[in-house]
Amino acid sequence: MPSAFTTISQATATTGRPTLASQGASSQTPTPFAISGATACVGNGLDASADGILASVLVPSALGLLIWLLFAILRPHFRQVYALREWFPPQDTRPERLSSSFWAFLFPHVPLVPAVPTDVTDAGQSAEKDAELFPGDEQLTQRTVWTAFLIVLAFTVVALAGALPLYMVSVPCQSELGPDVFYGGASSMMHDMSLLRLLRHIDANNISTTNLFVSPSRSLVRRAFDDDSQHSRTRIIVLTVLAAVLILLPAMRKIIKEFNVLVQYRKSWLQTKCANLEMGWIGVNTAPGFVGWGEQELKDFIISNGLGTSLRGGSNNRSRSRSSGRKHEHSDEQSLTSHPEENTVIDIHSLYTIASTDKLSVLIEERDEILENLEVAETQYISSFRITTPDPSIADPLEFPQSDDARPYISRPRPLGARVKHHRLGNPALATSSSPPTAFVAPSQFYRLHNTRGVTGGRFMSSQPSFTASVDSRTPGGSRFREIERHDEVPLGTAVEYDEHGVLAPADSQQQLWVPDPRRFGPNYSVPEADEGNEPGWVDVSGEAEHGRIASENNGAPSSFRRPPKGQAFTAQRETFPFRGESEGSEATPAPPHLRLQPSQPFVRPVEGVDFDQLGAVYGSITHWRSKLKAINMAIADAQNIGYSDIAEGQGVKGWLLVGTNIRFLPGIELIEGRAKEDVQYGVLQTKRSSMDGVVFWIICATVSLLLAIGLTAVAGLALANAPEVAHYLPFLQPLWNQPPIVTGIATVFAPSIAGVIFIMLALSILSWAVKQRGTISISGSQVLLFRATFWVLTGVGAIWLIAVGALIYSIRPFDIGTNAASDVANGSIYMAVIALALVLNVAIILPGLLLLQPLRLWRVTRAQKRSITPRQRFRAIYPRSYNPTYAIGACVLALVFASTFALIFPLVAPAVMILLFLSLLAHRFLVGYVYGRTHSQTGGIVSIYLIRRLGTLAGFEPILMGLIFLSRHIWIEGGVLVGAGVFTIIGMEIYAWSKLRLPGRSALSETSRNGLKAFTASARTPEPVVSMIKSESGTSSPRPQRTRGSMASVLEMMSITLAVMPSSGANRDPVPLATETIDDLTATERAARTNPNAPPRLPPLPFAREDLSAILYAPELLALDPKIWLPNDSAGVARAEAIDLQRYHGLDVVLDVQSTRDVSTPARRSTSSE
């Protein structure tokens, strides 16, 4: 066996191995550890790389197993996180409840591979049937993961049963071939199980790599290898067959088959589920010609040009039937095949103007805060009472503390220090606010006053006032508080009010805000209008001798409350419960337990430790926030009225949301693939967007890719520290030669892989942030954009760049001496398979476990739930999390890239990727079936189709890489065949996908639609400043109807009067916008009250039919109703009494929390006048 230090023959030179005889004299002897690392064959010990791989297996596996065990322990105890779909979705779509056994999550009652039915004729019969016929995007992604798992499983079988024996059987290991280094380093034992072992055998034995020669008779004759007892030529041919036939063809067959299934599903989803309706947005920046147009005027223009035969709200077709809008349903079906249909028409079904709602958004947010404070106060009041027995019983204590009236009353001490401000949770439901994202606001430093000199008391002054001037003005030290009384007739601390002359005067003590007697009335009791004239007759309870002082055990000292004079009658029946207290002279002597019977029913009294002063504070808080809620409801009603009038007049318009068929042809339109109201980001629609947003996003992506490439370059350099001759050119890596193999392995394999995982995670986090900054108009668009960007960053930088830069670093010496480095670059690309294996092993068990455990969400939910006081706060704390494909399968994408590149070249990569995909599949099965809420819209499998399409691209990576490796050894035929097969696969898949996904073009439009489109385009792109000037100068507006209530009927009436728009229901309603599982606790409070983890699984349906506003795409602030107060339900009945009082005396609707079947009935609404 020739040594690497001798002169290499001419035959060896043909393989691309450089002649290094001149460098032999100056070659350095490798260090002992480097030599020992190269002398071990498989089965004869471990070297540094093997120790590093072993560490990458043991440490992450132990940590991952711990995460899985922790999840199995915590899952039954946190149903609000890990069993969300058992109580949140509608009852018909809930899965079967999972048992609390330890490993039950591995066998959930949902399919491992979601089915995609081909027959959807039964669609629309029920929600449960539709869920079976049209699986969601989460289920389609789970199916795609299953397809990827089957492909990698085939890779694993072929690699382990076919390629690995070709590398190891009868082929000497690299340590038996002798050292091939001159300046230190060593070959890895792990590469004895790769293609590198066969290539080094060919190089070391001077085996000719010429495959064919031309004979004198011009016939192609096969040349046999000289002195090749291991049949290397045959092994190369078999590898070519494995890569091109047993790997590529079955994989592409499975990919194309699954691609056709998903495309056919999307076609059925569009035609049946969506009725071929599209949803899009046109901003005023792309249609400046429509600026200043009212909604009615724009609708009439669309109808007159033949683009809205089904459009409602036009002046000529307000009574048009919905059936007329469906006469073209079968004629304009969008085909996903390559043959466009003729006579396709553009038919706009709905148009909604989005105007500025900045002020209204502030009012809605303020009302949400007021509502929360009112519910907190009501909850505190309800929790201040309990049911007790009228006589001593076993449930009561045997001894009662006696109150001493002679002892002065000392109030309960309050804690020192600043009060911790409660972090209020916003409404988590989608499409509930048009407030712009906070990312568009400048940092806080932008608004900070950096120089406050000369600013005093709100006035700009050249200098500070002198001390004498401060004394003369009675403002010593800058204070404006007076320390003496200047007006004797109005003492300090006196309540004042405006008299009939508009002058502040002392307020009449009898007209101050009265507090109802807590012994008889609740905080929401109000004097009926017939008796309001007797309000000054309220007297002080403490002044009546017959009643004496109000005292109760353990409830503190007496307190003064005013009540009506004795004998005054009320027409309303009392609905609350009195307090029970003993008179001053009574003696409480508990009877023996056997004599403590109950002659009357239990009653309600305050809990221990709650006195009347505390109840008075709660009463005042309820009154304060209740009044503010009623006032802001009126303010919001007026603002909504103004908003609808602005839409009708075309003032402050931001753009238009459209629903119709073939609206993608309209100029400047941006399609919303989710086709649901919850998919629209109304906050983004309120901001002006331009093409610079996309430019900035791609600049951020390029910067992230560059930074990730720099980080992975460092990872590759550290991973190659023990590679042959690398550390000689990177001296800072040479200390690793003198370390034990275990230390070197951890430093060159385990540590770089951990660093690579961290770098990739940081890059994906920045990409996610950049997508939010870009301001996509839809959530589905953001998710698709993020997934595509993530795929190309992981593929181009995380895999291709890592392999390429590693190969270049590995071949640094041939580049230095100027020899042919092609073979060394090929060897370096194979050498990088070890770090790819370590990357996959580090995340194979941990990431699926983290997907299940969701530690950050678990911590946030439990923390928010502990802080929650009201049912609404609890609901918002446990609101479900929607599915994010990038977060869920990002690691699978990178693993698939490595498997598609190294499955045959380094067979150990495929089993590691298979483990990752299988565990991810198990995690997806449980998460999709029981955890993720489908609160976002569905897209018909866009992400799954894109991923399957990209799998076809990845399938060509390994033939290309293996072909390039063969070409570096001058194996022309096999290398050319593999490279050609890989390139043909990539190009062919793209052409096939394009042909299956392309839609009909403008040439398929009917003549009427083409003419209407021309008129629409001309009007949209031509501004009309004259019309806008006339409208702005006239200042005239249509009369704005006033309303006093924020009920749904009044909102619909306002839309009908102002915009001629009414929601459709039943069979007349268009399928788009699509319905989702989103629950807005402000508009659907009854449904939210039933979504309780402790509620029964089956509850009676709601006893009333509520109009659904999700089909109306106006800004959510314009559709915001007066919120319903959500109170907790208690066994004492205090909450029910409060609900009756709030509805009877204040006109505020109340919903009680549902904890059992008995709680589903709500108090009946009683028609009384509101304050």
Secondary structure, 3 states (H helix, E strand, C coil): CCCCCCCCCHHHHCCCCCCCHHHCCCCECCCHHHHHHHHCCCCCCCCHHHHHHHHHHHHHHHHHHHHHHHHHHHHHHCHHHHCHHHCCCCHHHCCCCCCCCCCHHHCCCCCCCCCCCCCCCCCCCCHHHHHHHCCCHHHHHHHHHHHHHHHHHHHHHHHHHHHHHHHHCCCCCHHHHCCCCCECCCCCHHHHHCHHHHHHHHHHCCCCCCCEEECCCCCEEECCCCCCCCCHHHHHHHHHHHHHHHHHHHHHHHHHHHHHHHHHHHHHHHHHHCCCCEEEEEECCCCHHHCCCCHHHHHHHHHHCCCCCCCCCCCCCCCCCHHHHHCCCCCCCCCCCCCCCCCECCEEEEEEEEECCHHHHHHHHHHHHHHHHHHHHHHHHHCCEEEECCCCCCCCCCCCCCCCCCCCCCCCCCCCCCCCCCCCCCCCCCCCCCCCCHHHCCCHHHHCCCCCCCEECCEECCCCCCHHHHHHCCCHHHCCCCCCCCCCCCCCCCCEEECCCCCEEECCHHHCCCCCCCCCCCCCCCCCHHHHHHHHHCEEHHHCCCCCCCCCCCCCCCCCCEECCCCCCCCCCCCCCCCCCCCCCCCCCCCCHHHCCCCCCCEEEECCCCCHHHHHHHHHHHHHHHHHHHHHHHHHHHHHHHHHHHHHHCCCEEEEEEEEECHHHCCCCEECCCCEHHHECHHHHCCCCCHHHHHHHHHHHHHHHHHHHHHHHHHHHHHCCCCCCCCCCCHHHHHHHHCCHHHHHHHHHHHHHHHHHHHHHHHHHHHHHHHHHHCCCEHHHHHHHHHHHHHHHHHHHHHHHHHHHHHHHHCHHHHHHCCCCHHHHHHHHHHCHHHHHHHHHHHHCHHHHHHHHCHHHHHHHHHHHHHCCCHHHHHHHCCCCCCCHHHHHHHHHHHHHHHHHHCCCCCCHHHHHHHHHHHHHHHHHHHHHHHCCCCCCCCCCHHHHHHHHHHHHHCCHHHHHHHHHHHHCCCHHHHHHHHHHHHHHHHHHHHHHHHHHCCCCHHHECHHHHHHHHHHHHHHHCCCHHHHHHHHHHCCCCCCCCCCCCCHHHHHHHHHHHHCCCCCCHHHCCCCCECCCCCCCCCCHHHHHHCCCCCCCCCCCCCCCCCCHHHCCCCCCCCCCCCCEEECCCCCCHHHHHHHHHHHHHCCCEEECCCCHHHCCCCCCCCCCCC
